[in-house]
Amino acid sequence: MLLDALLSNEQNKAALVRLGADGRLPHAIILEGERGSGRFTLARLISAMAVCRRSGAGCGECPDCKMALEGQHPDVEVFAKSGGQGTLTIKSLRTINQSVATPPNQGRRRVVILRDIQDIAQARTLNTLLKVIEEPPEYLMFIITVDNRENLLPTILSRCLLLRMELPSPEECAGRVQELLEGGVGAQEALRMARLCGGNIGRTAQLLSDTPEARVMADALALSKALIGHERYQVLRLLQRYERDRAGYRELLCDLRVIFSQLVEQKYQPQDEELSALSQRLTALQGIKILDIIDDMSRTGQFNLNLPLTLTRLGARLTGAVLG
């Protein structure tokens, strides 16, 4: 089955197969999940289902399916972050409005994938598409990937099928990451990182590669250890690295949330020796306070705030949560 390429997500896959087999794939689908959770992979798979002319559930073997999965199908368009702003622009959304008026060239449907609608300001630009989402041509399908449904306006949410991404087990994640990295990492190291990332395949693969994301996660882990060790100066020193890197700051907050979520979970279900030892130096209440702070700072970070002051405030709030 086409959707077997995606690990876990059994309920989501079963629902999509039923809808596809009955010819009832909706005109708009929202895929909600953290970065690296497979939401774009699923978007590609759904696009193949939509354009496949052999099977409503997607055969995975015909030219339409193969082109859609490879990002080469003429009836599947992907609109992602643009330029230094890291957002979808009004201009690109107007381009979408114009292009969707054209029927599909080859497949059964035309599919528009809006990738990484990740902040409130960007999500509001989707109002430009509200009319076409409300009353789409019969051949049109939108697939929207988003970190958090709360960033989308109710008018958009009410017109879409919402699917929440599910993460595989750390063991399944580690196995898939080893396949992706073609044996370039050992089984134990892959499993350790998979546990740290809570089974997030994309994030785990990045951390085991020499990427900017891996360096941000290394900072997040060092920052977590400094917080728990009451090393106030080290906390501030690590945060100062991001005074001119707004994208890196947002990435850092995401990674901190992953780490502290795992540390709280390790208190009750210890799986990893290193994480478990670190979690024992943190109370559950402290962990929950830190997660609340990270969520709050993530929301305010969507606006154009003074970054050095924001980082100073973050450091003060985090150390306050640990030191009391």
Secondary structure, 3 states (H helix, E strand, C coil): CHHHHCCCCHHHHHHHHHHHHCCCCCCEEEEECCCCCCHHHHHHHHHHHHHCCCCCCCCCCCHHHHHHHCCCCCCEEEECCEHHHCECCHHHHHHHHHHCCCCCCCCCCEEEEEEEECCHHHHHHHHHHHHHHHCCCCCEEEEEEECCHHHCCHHHHCCCEEEECCCCCHHHHHHHHHHHCCCCCCHHHHHHHHHHCCCCHHHHHHHCCCCHHHHHHHHHHHHHHHHHCCCHHHHHHHHHCCCCCHHHHHHHHHHHHHHHHHHHHHHHCCCCHHHHHHHCCCCHHHHHHHHHHHHHHHHHCCCCCCHHHHHHHHHHHHHHHHHC
